Amino acid sequence: MIERKKLLILEDDHRMRDLLSQGLSSDFEVIATDTIEDAQMITNKSTPDIFLLDIHLKTGSGIDFCHKLRYNQLTKKLPILVLTGFGNSEKMLRTYDVGADDYLEKPIDLTILRNRLKARLKRFQDVSHEGQRYSNLKLHSDRNEIEVNGEIRTLSPTEFEILQIFLSNPNKKISRKEILQSVWTEVRVEERTVDVHVSSLRRKLKGFDYTLKALYGSGYILRSSNK
């Protein structure tokens, strides 16, 4: 049985939310909510595979939430589609400016919406499965593996998340607190936990052209091994 991908719907019109949930549940594992706060909690607890956001919400703006998702290391590359009944060129450009992948106007045929969601998800999966390359390291997001000079190494999910943060921010200091806030969103752990995971990750990165270097008292930085 093929695992259904998780779709988060953020829509505060309960009739539209029910219509979308029921109409898309045969193709996706649908999680629907009407507030940005709930959407953020759901995302932190178990990251969805794809997002469908309404723009005009009683609790804020779907555009602002999209912007937050693009600044989160765990969701910055995931597919985001925006659905609104207040379509105009200014709002359309605004959604693309904050990183939305697609802009859809209500009312929309469910078959068309389903196909647009599937197309965006497939495009994302095709890119992910090819493996992202960083110098002599290849990242396999679909199976928590890295390839260094052709040698496959398996990372724990936590190690993989930490590595993604550094690869997205080369030559930038990342504090232990920033790592804790990005990776351990639901539990309280000590900063020492970060050090343990980074130490293990360092061993698995042996041979990579970049090195995770400790900055005394402030965090870590990913720098070229030649520096």
C-alpha positions as CSV (number, residue, x, y, z in Angstrom):
1,M,0.0,0.0,0.0
2,I,1.4,3.4,-1.0
3,E,1.7,5.8,1.8
4,R,-0.4,8.9,1.4
5,K,1.4,12.2,1.7
6,K,0.3,14.6,4.5
7,L,-1.6,17.7,3.4
8,L,-2.1,20.6,5.9
9,I,-5.1,22.8,5.0
10,L,-5.4,26.2,6.7
11,E,-8.9,27.5,6.0
12,D,-11.3,29.3,8.4
13,D,-14.5,28.9,6.4
14,H,-15.8,25.7,7.9
15,R,-17.9,24.7,4.9
16,M,-14.9,25.2,2.5
17,R,-12.6,23.4,5.0
18,D,-15.0,20.4,5.2
19,L,-15.4,20.4,1.4
20,L,-11.6,20.4,0.8
21,S,-11.0,17.8,3.5
22,Q,-13.5,15.4,2.2
23,G,-12.7,15.9,-1.4
24,L,-9.0,15.4,-1.0
25,S,-8.9,12.7,1.7
26,S,-8.8,9.9,-0.9
27,D,-5.4,11.1,-2.2
28,F,-3.9,12.7,0.9
29,E,-3.7,12.3,4.7
30,V,-5.5,15.6,5.3
31,I,-5.1,17.6,8.5
32,A,-7.3,20.7,8.5
33,T,-7.4,23.7,10.9
34,D,-8.8,27.2,11.0
35,T,-6.0,29.1,12.9
36,I,-2.4,29.9,12.2
37,E,-1.5,28.9,15.8
38,D,-2.9,25.4,15.3
39,A,-1.2,25.2,11.9
40,Q,2.1,26.1,13.5
41,M,1.7,23.5,16.3
42,I,0.8,20.8,13.8
43,T,3.8,21.7,11.6
44,N,6.2,21.6,14.6
45,K,4.9,18.3,15.9
46,S,4.8,16.4,12.5
47,T,5.9,18.3,9.4
48,P,3.4,18.0,6.6
49,D,4.5,17.1,3.0
50,I,2.5,19.9,1.4
51,F,0.5,23.0,2.4
52,L,-2.7,24.5,1.2
53,L,-3.3,28.0,2.7
54,D,-6.1,30.5,2.6
55,I,-5.0,34.1,2.5
56,H,-7.7,35.9,4.5
57,L,-8.0,34.4,8.0
58,K,-9.7,35.7,11.2
59,T,-6.4,34.9,13.0
60,G,-4.1,36.6,10.6
61,S,-2.8,36.2,7.0
62,G,-1.9,33.0,5.2
63,I,0.7,35.0,3.4
64,D,2.5,35.8,6.7
65,F,2.3,32.1,7.6
66,C,3.8,31.1,4.2
67,H,6.6,33.6,4.9
68,K,7.3,31.9,8.3
69,L,7.4,28.5,6.7
70,R,10.0,29.6,4.2
71,Y,12.2,30.8,7.1
72,N,11.9,27.5,8.9
73,Q,14.8,25.2,8.1
74,L,12.5,22.1,8.1
75,T,9.8,23.6,5.8
76,K,11.6,26.1,3.6
77,K,11.6,23.9,0.5
78,L,8.2,22.1,0.9
79,P,5.4,22.8,-1.6
80,I,3.0,25.6,-0.6
81,L,-0.2,26.5,-2.5
82,V,-2.3,29.5,-1.7
83,L,-6.1,29.5,-2.1
84,T,-8.2,32.6,-1.9
85,G,-11.5,34.1,-3.0
86,F,-10.0,37.6,-3.1
87,G,-7.8,37.3,-6.1
88,N,-6.0,40.2,-7.7
89,S,-2.6,40.7,-9.3
90,E,-1.1,42.5,-6.2
91,K,-1.9,39.6,-3.9
92,M,-0.8,37.1,-6.4
93,L,2.6,38.8,-6.6
94,R,2.8,39.1,-2.8
95,T,2.3,35.3,-2.4
96,Y,5.1,34.6,-4.9
97,D,7.3,37.1,-3.1
98,V,7.1,35.2,0.1
99,G,7.8,31.8,-1.5
100,A,4.4,30.3,-2.5
101,D,4.6,27.7,-5.3
102,D,1.2,28.2,-6.7
103,Y,-1.8,30.7,-6.4
104,L,-5.4,29.4,-6.9
105,E,-8.6,31.4,-6.9
106,K,-11.9,30.2,-5.4
107,P,-14.1,28.7,-6.5
108,I,-12.0,25.9,-7.9
109,D,-12.8,22.5,-9.2
110,L,-11.7,19.8,-6.8
111,T,-10.2,17.8,-9.7
112,I,-8.1,20.7,-10.8
113,L,-7.0,21.4,-7.3
114,R,-6.1,17.7,-6.7
115,N,-4.0,17.7,-9.9
116,R,-2.2,20.9,-9.0
117,L,-1.4,19.5,-5.5
118,K,-0.1,16.2,-7.0
119,A,1.9,18.0,-9.6
120,R,3.7,20.3,-7.1
121,L,4.4,17.3,-4.8
122,K,5.8,15.2,-7.6
123,R,8.0,18.0,-8.8
124,F,9.4,18.4,-5.2
125,Q,9.9,14.6,-4.8
126,D,11.6,14.4,-8.2
127,V,14.1,17.0,-7.1
128,S,14.6,15.6,-3.7
129,H,15.2,12.0,-4.9
130,E,17.8,13.1,-7.3
131,G,19.9,14.1,-4.3
132,Q,21.1,17.6,-3.6
133,R,24.8,18.1,-4.0
134,Y,27.0,20.3,-1.8
135,S,30.6,20.2,-3.1
136,N,31.6,16.5,-2.7
137,L,28.6,15.6,-0.5
138,K,25.3,14.4,-1.9
139,L,22.2,14.6,0.3
140,H,19.4,12.0,0.0
141,S,16.5,13.6,1.8
142,D,14.1,10.7,1.1
143,R,16.2,8.2,3.2
144,N,18.3,10.2,5.7
145,E,21.5,9.3,3.9
146,I,24.5,11.3,2.7
147,E,27.1,10.3,0.1
148,V,30.7,11.6,0.5
149,N,33.0,10.8,-2.4
150,G,30.7,8.0,-3.4
151,E,30.5,6.4,0.1
152,I,26.9,6.1,1.6
153,R,26.5,7.0,5.2
154,T,23.2,6.8,7.2
155,L,22.3,9.6,9.6
156,S,19.7,9.6,12.4
157,P,16.7,11.9,11.7
158,T,18.0,14.4,14.2
159,E,21.5,14.4,12.7
160,F,19.9,14.9,9.3
161,E,17.9,17.9,10.4
162,I,21.0,19.5,12.0
163,L,23.0,18.9,8.9
164,Q,20.3,20.6,6.7
165,I,20.4,23.7,8.9
166,F,24.2,24.1,8.4
167,L,24.1,23.3,4.7
168,S,21.5,26.0,4.3
169,N,23.7,28.5,6.2
170,P,27.3,27.9,5.2
171,N,29.9,30.2,6.8
172,K,27.3,31.5,9.2
173,K,27.4,31.0,13.0
174,I,24.6,28.9,14.3
175,S,24.0,29.0,18.1
176,R,23.0,26.0,20.1
177,K,19.8,27.8,21.0
178,E,18.9,28.2,17.3
179,I,19.5,24.5,16.7
180,L,17.4,23.6,19.8
181,Q,14.5,25.8,18.6
182,S,14.6,24.3,15.1
183,V,15.0,20.6,15.9
184,W,13.6,20.0,19.4
185,T,10.3,21.9,19.2
186,E,8.2,19.8,21.4
187,V,10.6,18.8,24.2
188,R,12.9,20.6,26.5
189,V,16.6,19.4,26.3
190,E,19.9,20.8,27.4
191,E,22.3,22.5,25.0
192,R,24.7,19.6,25.7
193,T,22.4,17.5,23.7
194,V,23.3,19.6,20.6
195,D,27.0,19.0,21.2
196,V,26.5,15.2,21.4
197,H,24.6,15.1,18.1
198,V,27.0,17.5,16.4
199,S,30.0,15.3,17.5
200,S,28.4,12.2,16.0
201,L,27.5,14.1,12.8
202,R,31.1,15.3,12.5
203,R,32.4,11.7,12.4
204,K,29.9,10.9,9.6
205,L,31.0,13.9,7.6
206,K,34.7,12.7,7.5
207,G,36.0,13.5,4.0
208,F,33.5,16.2,3.3
209,D,35.1,19.4,1.9
210,Y,33.5,21.4,4.7
211,T,34.0,21.0,8.5
212,L,31.6,21.7,11.4
213,K,33.8,23.9,13.7
214,A,33.0,24.9,17.2
215,L,33.0,28.5,18.1
216,Y,33.9,28.7,21.8
217,G,30.9,29.6,23.9
218,S,28.6,30.6,21.0
219,G,27.8,27.7,18.7
220,Y,29.1,26.2,15.4
221,I,29.9,27.1,11.9
222,L,30.2,25.1,8.7
223,R,33.4,26.2,6.9
224,S,35.6,24.9,4.1
225,S,38.1,22.4,5.4
226,N,40.8,24.5,3.6
227,K,40.3,27.5,5.8
